[in-house]
Amino acid sequence: FDDEVVPHPRGTGAEAAHAAETLIEVPTEIFVETHLTVEATRGQLERKLPRPFWDRLFRWGLLRVFPHRGWLRGAALGAWLWRWTGLQALFRALGLPQLLPPRLRALEALTPPVDLLGALRGLPESRPPKDIRHRVAVLEGCVQAVFFSGVNRATAELLSAEGVEVVPVVNQGCCGALEIHAGELEAGRTRARALIDAFEGVEADAIIVNSAGCGSTLKNYAELFEPEDPYRMRAEALAARVEDVLEFLARLEPRARFRPLEGRAAYHDACHLAHAQGVRTAPRSVLGRVPGLEIVEVPNGELCCGSAGIWNVLHPEPADALGRRKADDIRSTRVSLLLAANPGCLLQIRKHLGADVQTRHPVELLAEQLERAPL
């Protein structure tokens, strides 16, 4: 690669390589932020690697639809009609998905059930709690807002129950995570600038994110910009306020009371939450507030499920191999519920688990078990 690559993030393998070349003493453990290195590498590949026309067209289509709520809502309406009319069931019963090209077959298999009203409504207006402890802003997202609107509503409910007011953020759009993860770094920078502008003037103690991939991207926004770019410092300021919703809830002295739930649930560590953000204990700690709920560890839990943004659509065969292995590991725990804090993981795991195990975001379970839901 040439010197056009984005600046090396702190703690990358470049430091270890330089130390080895100069024969200076280095620590025995060096933290390598591989997610940033991979994204920089993908950016170089997108600029340097020639792709066939149909490959470029498919990528272009995905990255023009997924980051736009308007286009996504149109896709959600289509998916809802496809399911509601029974065409999806008939299509699958006849084995017709096998006639589709691998990428389209993967896309069809990942399509989730759609809450049409939720997809159109967006984040509900929050009533301020009686005794406000904090004020936060919530990233609504693109895929999260349309296909996982229930997660956003549950997030608002949980925060309100803990005495946290959710302040509105107008004109917030996609954070650019899907494009950045796919190597479309310039498109990602454009979205990052717009999101920084939208959140910058908002008076909030924290910016709450309930999608692991988005949270990882926001926390590393500064790495998108050169040191002399005025957005670099603004990105650093925004990143300093970003917290995953479970990370935020874990550090609060709990006020909310939860109804008992006797049962076992497996928790899947999303790569962008556990590895990229280092958030591992917080989700388990917050879920532990539900009396009677036993959280079961998934064997080989540190391994990826195969989602990785849109990678499971662009590379369905290796993604399916990872997904099948993850599903087998989950089934081995003999649970009936799998919890994961990332929409991509939920879609990927649901595809390979089928109806064997229910899949949900942790905040959905927590909001459902609240003794008194204030919204």
MILO-240345 format. One record per residue (C-alpha): residue in one letter; x, y, z; residue number from 1. Coordinates in nm, 3 decimals, padded with zeros to 5 digits. Layout:
! residues N
 rest    east   north      up  nr
    A       X       Y       Z NUM
...
END
This chain:
! residues 375
 rest    east   north      up  nr
    F  00.000  00.000  00.000   1
    D  00.113  00.353 -00.061   2
    D  00.115  00.643  00.182   3
    E -00.245  00.740  00.104   4
    V -00.367  00.504  00.376   5
    V -00.539  00.673  00.670   6
    P -00.310  00.746  00.965   7
    H -00.221  00.447  01.179   8
    P -00.451  00.432  01.482   9
    R -00.291  00.426  01.820  10
    G -00.174  00.085  01.933  11
    T -00.168 -00.080  01.590  12
    G  00.071 -00.351  01.481  13
    A  00.278 -00.082  01.310  14
    E  00.423  00.010  01.649  15
    A  00.537 -00.345  01.709  16
    A  00.691 -00.368  01.363  17
    H  00.882 -00.043  01.410  18
    A  01.007 -00.155  01.750  19
    A  01.130 -00.483  01.607  20
    E  01.317 -00.308  01.326  21
    T  01.494 -00.068  01.561  22
    L  01.568 -00.341  01.819  23
    I  01.422 -00.143  02.105  24
    E  01.255 -00.311  02.399  25
    V  00.878 -00.348  02.364  26
    P  00.612 -00.461  02.612  27
    T  00.531 -00.829  02.615  28
    E  00.169 -00.749  02.525  29
    I  00.079 -00.505  02.250  30
    F -00.284 -00.412  02.193  31
    V -00.368 -00.426  01.823  32
    E -00.684 -00.244  01.719  33
    T -00.746 -00.480  01.430  34
    H -01.087 -00.339  01.341  35
    L -00.929 -00.005  01.248  36
    T -00.646 -00.171  01.058  37
    V -00.893 -00.387  00.865  38
    E -01.107 -00.085  00.775  39
    A -00.802  00.107  00.650  40
    T -00.697 -00.196  00.445  41
    R -01.044 -00.231  00.296  42
    G -01.031  00.135  00.198  43
    Q -00.710  00.072  00.007  44
    L -00.858 -00.235 -00.160  45
    E -01.164 -00.039 -00.274  46
    R -00.939  00.223 -00.433  47
    K -00.683 -00.015 -00.584  48
    L -00.863 -00.342 -00.659  49
    P -01.049 -00.366 -00.993  50
    R -01.388 -00.534 -00.953  51
    P -01.618 -00.688 -01.215  52
    F -01.908 -00.468 -01.323  53
    W -02.180 -00.677 -01.153  54
    D -01.981 -00.685 -00.831  55
    R -01.948 -00.306 -00.833  56
    L -02.318 -00.266 -00.915  57
    F -02.428 -00.493 -00.630  58
    R -02.207 -00.314 -00.378  59
    W -02.326  00.023 -00.503  60
    G -02.689 -00.084 -00.462  61
    L -02.642 -00.211 -00.106  62
    L -02.458  00.100  00.007  63
    R -02.715  00.332 -00.150  64
    V -03.012  00.162  00.016  65
    F -02.897  00.061  00.365  66
    P -02.772  00.401  00.491  67
    H -03.092  00.583  00.379  68
    R -03.398  00.553  00.602  69
    G -03.627  00.650  00.315  70
    W -03.502  00.372  00.089  71
    L -03.493  00.131  00.381  72
    R -03.855  00.206  00.468  73
    G -03.948  00.129  00.108  74
    A -03.758 -00.199  00.138  75
    A -03.932 -00.269  00.470  76
    L -04.272 -00.218  00.309  77
    G -04.175 -00.458  00.032  78
    A -04.052 -00.715  00.285  79
    W -04.372 -00.680  00.488  80
    L -04.590 -00.734  00.179  81
    W -04.371 -01.025  00.070  82
    R -04.435 -01.194  00.404  83
    W -04.798 -01.082  00.462  84
    T -04.922 -01.205  00.122  85
    G -04.772 -01.550  00.182  86
    L -04.543 -01.516 -00.119  87
    Q -04.233 -01.561  00.094  88
    A -04.363 -01.885  00.246  89
    L -04.464 -02.017 -00.097  90
    F -04.132 -01.911 -00.250  91
    R -03.941 -02.098  00.018  92
    A -04.172 -02.402  00.021  93
    L -04.107 -02.449 -00.352  94
    G -03.731 -02.432 -00.298  95
    L -03.701 -02.131 -00.528  96
    P -03.435 -01.951 -00.321  97
    Q -03.187 -02.212 -00.448  98
    L -03.233 -02.069 -00.800  99
    L -03.112 -01.725 -00.692 100
    P -02.748 -01.615 -00.722 101
    P -02.565 -01.669 -00.390 102
    R -02.570 -01.303 -00.286 103
    L -02.940 -01.254 -00.355 104
    R -03.012 -01.586 -00.182 105
    A -02.824 -01.460  00.125 106
    L -03.010 -01.128  00.118 107
    E -03.347 -01.304  00.099 108
    A -03.259 -01.539  00.385 109
    L -03.153 -01.250  00.610 110
    T -03.474 -01.049  00.565 111
    P -03.637 -01.021  00.910 112
    P -04.003 -00.991  01.004 113
    V -04.101 -00.624  00.983 114
    D -04.293 -00.413  01.233 115
    L -04.431 -00.178  00.968 116
    L -04.570  00.087  01.204 117
    G -04.251  00.084  01.408 118
    A -04.043  00.126  01.093 119
    L -04.239  00.438  01.001 120
    R -04.268  00.598  01.346 121
    G -03.907  00.635  01.458 122
    L -03.801  00.695  01.819 123
    P -04.104  00.788  02.035 124
    E -04.110  01.123  02.210 125
    S -03.984  01.068  02.561 126
    R -04.159  01.195  02.876 127
    P -03.897  01.329  03.116 128
    P -03.863  01.120  03.433 129
    K -03.974  01.284  03.760 130
    D -03.624  01.281  03.906 131
    I -03.377  01.332  03.623 132
    R -03.027  01.195  03.683 133
    H -02.886  01.240  03.333 134
    R -02.980  01.374  02.993 135
    V -02.867  01.174  02.692 136
    A -02.907  01.168  02.316 137
    V -02.975  00.839  02.137 138
    L -02.839  00.744  01.797 139
    E -03.143  00.610  01.611 140
    G -02.943  00.459  01.326 141
    C -03.062  00.344  00.984 142
    V -03.108 -00.035  00.987 143
    Q -03.176 -00.013  01.360 144
    A -03.445  00.255  01.318 145
    V -03.630  00.069  01.040 146
    F -03.587 -00.306  01.095 147
    F -03.519 -00.299  01.472 148
    S -03.740 -00.010  01.583 149
    G -03.841 -00.210  01.890 150
    V -03.483 -00.190  02.015 151
    N -03.492  00.190  02.002 152
    R -03.825  00.200  02.187 153
    A -03.693 -00.041  02.450 154
    T -03.381  00.173  02.490 155
    A -03.594  00.481  02.560 156
    E -03.805  00.287  02.813 157
    L -03.506  00.155  03.003 158
    L -03.335  00.493  03.019 159
    S -03.652  00.662  03.143 160
    A -03.697  00.394  03.409 161
    E -03.346  00.472  03.533 162
    G -03.415  00.846  03.559 163
    V -03.249  00.937  03.231 164
    E -03.411  01.187  02.996 165
    V -03.372  01.130  02.621 166
    V -03.332  01.460  02.437 167
    P -03.428  01.473  02.068 168
    V -03.166  01.515  01.795 169
    V -03.312  01.646  01.473 170
    N -03.164  01.571  01.131 171
    Q -02.952  01.281  01.253 172
    G -02.881  01.030  00.979 173
    C -02.667  00.725  00.922 174
    C -02.335  00.723  01.107 175
    G -02.154  00.573  00.805 176
    A -02.056  00.247  00.976 177
    L -02.168  00.019  00.692 178
    E -01.972  00.220  00.435 179
    I -01.664  00.247  00.656 180
    H -01.669 -00.128  00.730 181
    A -01.698 -00.194  00.356 182
    G -01.399  00.028  00.273 183
    E -01.598  00.325  00.136 184
    L -01.406  00.564  00.359 185
    E -01.484  00.891  00.179 186
    A -01.858  00.822  00.190 187
    G -01.817  00.736  00.558 188
    R -01.638  01.065  00.626 189
    T -01.920  01.258  00.463 190
    R -02.176  01.089  00.687 191
    A -01.953  01.136  00.991 192
    R -01.931  01.510  00.929 193
    A -02.310  01.536  00.901 194
    L -02.363  01.337  01.220 195
    I -02.107  01.544  01.410 196
    D -02.291  01.859  01.299 197
    A -02.624  01.712  01.416 198
    F -02.504  01.609  01.764 199
    E -02.255  01.884  01.836 200
    G -02.495  02.140  01.980 201
    V -02.705  01.893  02.177 202
    E -02.682  01.933  02.555 203
    A -02.645  01.575  02.670 204
    D -02.423  01.392  02.916 205
    A -02.373  01.103  02.675 206
    I -02.458  00.980  02.327 207
    I -02.619  00.639  02.366 208
    V -02.580  00.375  02.095 209
    N -02.756  00.037  02.090 210
    S -02.587 -00.107  01.781 211
    A -02.237 -00.244  01.838 212
    G -02.113 -00.166  01.487 213
    C -02.232  00.194  01.507 214
    G -02.087  00.241  01.854 215
    S -01.748  00.113  01.745 216
    T -01.748  00.350  01.450 217
    L -01.849  00.656  01.654 218
    K -01.588  00.588  01.922 219
    N -01.321  00.586  01.650 220
    Y -01.454  00.873  01.438 221
    A -01.135  01.077  01.484 222
    E -00.933  00.812  01.299 223
    L -01.124  00.900  00.982 224
    F -00.972  01.248  00.964 225
    E -00.620  01.378  00.912 226
    P -00.472  01.571  01.208 227
    E -00.510  01.903  01.027 228
    D -00.876  01.844  00.941 229
    P -01.097  02.068  01.161 230
    Y -01.336  01.775  01.204 231
    R -01.065  01.574  01.379 232
    M -01.101  01.753  01.713 233
    R -01.479  01.771  01.678 234
    A -01.485  01.396  01.616 235
    E -01.274  01.335  01.925 236
    A -01.516  01.543  02.133 237
    L -01.814  01.345  02.004 238
    A -01.639  01.010  02.055 239
    A -01.565  01.097  02.417 240
    R -01.942  01.113  02.484 241
    V -02.036  00.787  02.310 242
    E -02.142  00.486  02.520 243
    D -02.316  00.164  02.439 244
    V -02.654  00.154  02.612 245
    L -02.555 -00.149  02.823 246
    E -02.221  00.010  02.909 247
    F -02.407  00.324  03.025 248
    L -02.669  00.136  03.226 249
    A -02.403 -00.078  03.397 250
    R -02.237  00.224  03.555 251
    L -02.564  00.364  03.694 252
    E -02.681  00.273  04.041 253
    P -02.995  00.081  03.939 254
    R -03.337  00.229  04.010 255
    A -03.550  00.018  03.780 256
    R -03.707 -00.297  03.919 257
    F -03.751 -00.604  03.703 258
    R -04.005 -00.883  03.721 259
    P -03.855 -01.229  03.775 260
    L -03.790 -01.444  03.470 261
    E -03.703 -01.802  03.543 262
    G -03.501 -01.939  03.257 263
    R -03.171 -01.957  03.072 264
    A -03.048 -01.733  02.792 265
    A -02.721 -01.735  02.599 266
    Y -02.539 -01.407  02.541 267
    H -02.342 -01.360  02.217 268
    D -02.048 -01.119  02.226 269
    A -02.074 -00.909  01.910 270
    C -01.724 -00.849  01.773 271
    H -01.771 -00.472  01.749 272
    L -01.880 -00.459  02.113 273
    A -01.649 -00.709  02.282 274
    H -01.335 -00.677  02.068 275
    A -01.355 -00.326  01.921 276
    Q -01.506 -00.150  02.225 277
    G -01.392 -00.383  02.501 278
    V -01.744 -00.403  02.645 279
    R -01.786 -00.754  02.783 280
    T -01.890 -00.749  03.148 281
    A -02.145 -00.465  03.128 282
    P -02.411 -00.656  02.928 283
    R -02.389 -00.954  03.160 284
    S -02.403 -00.726  03.464 285
    V -02.718 -00.546  03.348 286
    L -02.891 -00.870  03.245 287
    G -02.806 -01.004  03.590 288
    R -03.053 -00.751  03.737 289
    V -03.344 -00.967  03.615 290
    P -03.423 -01.207  03.902 291
    G -03.412 -01.573  03.806 292
    L -03.248 -01.521  03.464 293
    E -02.938 -01.736  03.409 294
    I -02.693 -01.611  03.144 295
    V -02.516 -01.898  02.970 296
    E -02.184 -01.856  02.792 297
    V -02.161 -01.968  02.428 298
    P -01.869 -02.202  02.350 299
    N -01.608 -02.033  02.128 300
    G -01.784 -01.707  02.211 301
    E -01.489 -01.496  02.097 302
    L -01.539 -01.609  01.735 303
    C -01.733 -01.403  01.480 304
    C -02.082 -01.509  01.371 305
    G -02.005 -01.411  01.011 306
    S -02.212 -01.093  00.988 307
    A -01.952 -00.812  00.981 308
    G -02.169 -00.535  00.837 309
    I -02.263 -00.641  00.483 310
    W -01.982 -00.897  00.456 311
    N -02.228 -01.185  00.496 312
    V -02.411 -01.067  00.183 313
    L -02.098 -00.992 -00.019 314
    H -01.926 -01.318  00.082 315
    P -02.211 -01.559  00.164 316
    E -02.018 -01.886  00.153 317
    P -01.754 -01.815  00.422 318
    A -02.013 -01.617  00.619 319
    D -02.246 -01.917  00.616 320
    A -01.966 -02.141  00.743 321
    L -01.913 -01.905  01.038 322
    G -02.287 -01.873  01.093 323
    R -02.343 -02.249  01.102 324
    R -02.061 -02.295  01.352 325
    K -02.202 -02.018  01.572 326
    A -02.551 -02.172  01.554 327
    D -02.413 -02.514  01.651 328
    D -02.232 -02.362  01.949 329
    I -02.550 -02.186  02.061 330
    R -02.760 -02.503  02.026 331
    S -02.508 -02.691  02.238 332
    T -02.607 -02.471  02.536 333
    R -02.968 -02.600  02.509 334
    V -03.117 -02.254  02.560 335
    S -03.435 -02.121  02.401 336
    L -03.321 -01.756  02.386 337
    L -03.011 -01.590  02.238 338
    L -02.927 -01.228  02.320 339
    A -02.698 -01.013  02.103 340
    A -02.641 -00.636  02.104 341
    N -02.591 -00.584  01.731 342
    P -02.854 -00.594  01.452 343
    G -02.620 -00.763  01.204 344
    C -02.546 -01.043  01.450 345
    L -02.916 -01.090  01.521 346
    L -02.995 -01.124  01.151 347
    Q -02.704 -01.360  01.084 348
    I -02.764 -01.583  01.386 349
    R -03.141 -01.592  01.328 350
    K -03.078 -01.710  00.973 351
    H -02.878 -02.011  01.089 352
    L -03.071 -02.093  01.406 353
    G -03.407 -02.087  01.234 354
    A -03.698 -02.138  01.474 355
    D -03.490 -02.346  01.717 356
    V -03.390 -02.051  01.936 357
    Q -03.548 -01.707  01.974 358
    T -03.313 -01.409  01.917 359
    R -03.344 -01.067  02.078 360
    H -03.148 -00.757  02.171 361
    P -03.080 -00.746  02.549 362
    V -03.264 -00.415  02.593 363
    E -03.583 -00.570  02.451 364
    L -03.579 -00.838  02.720 365
    L -03.496 -00.587  02.992 366
    A -03.772 -00.346  02.889 367
    E -04.023 -00.629  02.876 368
    Q -03.936 -00.731  03.233 369
    L -03.967 -00.380  03.378 370
    E -04.214 -00.374  03.666 371
    R -04.346 -00.037  03.548 372
    A -04.280  00.078  03.191 373
    P -04.307  00.461  03.198 374
    L -04.366  00.513  02.825 375
END
